[in-house]
């Protein structure tokens, strides 16, 4: 499955420092005809190249927070990676409240669902032969597909 990259390149901003190419974990970027080329089959959408690009020659395209006004109902799905960074349940509730204040109609904590899915996966995997790898992060899953296709 090939995912469309969210990374865009702006030739006029690029200073050709090649930091983006060096930082890409899957070698999805290359220099061709004096411009950066993004290989759609290799790009993970991890954003490492964007963070590395000091000239803003690379950026992310897609929805912005302002786009939530285009929908009748908006739901923010908060993965456990966000809630586990909170120092307390109170801090997590504050974060959820802030998300509602910026315009989301509903904020859903995915932690309980992720935990249940994990438990079900472990149970199913224990009855299978071999080793299984899973992640809730699509970037990690894509990295495993690209770097370790035999898995």
C-alpha positions as CSV (number, residue, x, y, z in Angstrom):
1,X,0.0,0.0,0.0
2,X,1.4,3.4,-1.0
3,X,0.4,6.3,1.1
4,X,0.4,9.8,-0.4
5,X,3.1,11.9,1.2
6,X,2.0,15.1,3.0
7,X,5.5,16.6,2.4
8,X,5.7,19.3,-0.2
9,X,8.7,20.9,-1.7
10,X,9.1,24.6,-2.7
11,X,12.1,25.1,-5.0
12,X,12.3,28.9,-4.5
13,X,12.9,28.4,-0.7
14,X,15.4,25.5,-1.0
15,X,19.0,26.4,-0.4
16,X,20.2,22.9,-1.4
17,X,21.9,22.2,1.9
18,X,20.8,18.5,1.6
19,X,20.1,18.3,5.3
20,X,16.7,16.9,4.5
21,X,18.2,14.1,2.4
22,X,20.6,13.2,5.2
23,X,17.9,13.1,7.8
24,X,15.4,10.9,6.0
25,X,15.2,7.5,7.7
26,X,14.1,5.7,4.6
27,X,16.1,7.6,1.9
28,X,12.8,8.9,0.4
29,X,14.5,12.2,-0.6
30,X,17.0,12.7,-3.4
31,X,18.4,15.6,-5.5
32,X,17.5,15.4,-9.1
33,X,17.8,18.2,-11.7
34,X,18.8,20.6,-8.9
35,X,15.6,20.0,-6.9
36,X,14.5,17.7,-4.1
37,X,12.5,14.7,-5.2
38,X,10.2,12.8,-2.8
39,X,9.7,9.1,-3.4
40,X,6.0,8.5,-2.6
41,X,6.8,4.8,-2.1
42,X,9.4,5.4,0.6
43,X,8.1,8.5,2.4
44,X,6.8,7.7,5.9
45,X,5.3,11.2,6.6
46,X,7.4,11.2,9.7
47,X,8.3,14.9,9.2
48,X,12.0,14.5,10.0
49,X,12.9,16.3,6.8
50,X,10.6,19.2,7.5
51,X,12.1,19.6,11.0
52,X,15.6,19.5,9.5
53,X,14.9,22.1,6.7
54,X,15.9,25.5,8.1
55,X,14.9,27.3,4.9
56,X,11.3,26.1,4.9
57,X,11.8,24.4,1.5
58,X,9.9,21.5,2.8
59,X,6.6,21.7,4.5
60,X,3.5,19.6,5.4
61,X,0.3,19.9,3.4
62,X,-3.0,18.9,4.7
63,X,-5.7,20.1,7.0
64,X,-5.1,22.9,9.5
65,X,-6.9,23.7,12.7
66,X,-8.9,26.3,10.8
67,X,-10.4,23.6,8.6
68,X,-12.5,22.2,11.5
69,X,-15.0,25.0,10.8
70,X,-15.8,23.2,7.5
71,X,-17.4,20.2,9.3
72,X,-20.8,19.9,11.1
73,X,-19.2,17.8,13.9
74,X,-15.6,17.5,14.8
75,X,-14.0,14.8,16.9
76,X,-10.4,14.8,18.2
77,X,-9.0,11.3,18.8
78,X,-6.3,11.6,21.4
79,X,-3.8,8.6,21.3
80,X,-2.3,7.3,24.5
81,X,1.1,8.8,23.6
82,X,-0.4,12.2,24.4
83,X,-2.1,11.3,27.7
84,X,0.9,9.3,29.0
85,X,2.9,12.5,28.8
86,X,0.6,14.2,31.2
87,X,1.8,14.2,34.8
88,X,-1.6,13.6,36.3
89,X,-5.2,12.8,35.4
90,X,-6.0,16.5,36.1
91,X,-3.4,17.6,33.5
92,X,-4.9,15.2,30.9
93,X,-8.4,16.6,31.6
94,X,-7.0,20.1,31.2
95,X,-5.6,19.1,27.8
96,X,-9.0,17.6,26.8
97,X,-10.8,20.8,27.9
98,X,-8.3,22.9,25.9
99,X,-9.0,20.8,22.8
100,X,-12.7,21.4,23.2
101,X,-12.1,25.2,23.7
102,X,-10.2,25.4,20.4
103,X,-13.2,24.1,18.5
104,X,-13.6,20.3,18.8
105,X,-17.1,19.1,19.6
106,X,-15.9,15.9,21.2
107,X,-12.5,14.7,22.5
108,X,-12.0,11.0,22.8
109,X,-9.2,9.4,24.8
110,X,-8.1,6.4,22.8
111,X,-6.0,4.9,25.7
112,X,-8.6,2.3,26.8
113,X,-9.3,1.2,23.3
114,X,-5.6,0.9,22.4
115,X,-5.1,-1.2,25.5
116,X,-7.9,-3.5,24.6
117,X,-6.7,-3.9,21.1
118,X,-3.2,-4.6,22.4
119,X,-4.5,-7.3,24.8
120,X,-6.5,-8.9,22.0
121,X,-3.5,-8.9,19.7
122,X,-1.2,-10.5,22.3
123,X,-3.8,-13.2,23.0
124,X,-4.2,-13.9,19.3
125,X,-0.5,-13.8,18.6
126,X,0.3,-16.2,21.4
127,X,-1.7,-18.9,19.7
128,X,0.2,-18.3,16.4
129,X,3.7,-19.6,15.5
130,X,6.4,-17.0,15.1
131,X,6.8,-13.4,16.1
132,X,4.5,-10.6,15.6
133,X,5.1,-6.8,15.6
134,X,2.4,-4.2,16.0
135,X,2.2,-0.5,16.6
136,X,-0.6,2.0,16.8
137,X,1.7,4.5,15.0
138,X,1.2,4.4,11.2
139,X,4.7,5.8,10.8
140,X,6.3,2.9,12.7
141,X,4.2,0.4,10.8
142,X,5.2,1.9,7.5
143,X,8.9,2.0,8.6
144,X,8.7,-1.7,9.4
145,X,7.1,-2.4,6.0
146,X,9.9,-0.5,4.2
147,X,12.9,-1.5,6.1
148,X,12.0,-5.1,7.1
149,X,9.6,-6.4,4.4
150,X,10.3,-10.0,5.3
151,X,8.5,-9.4,8.6
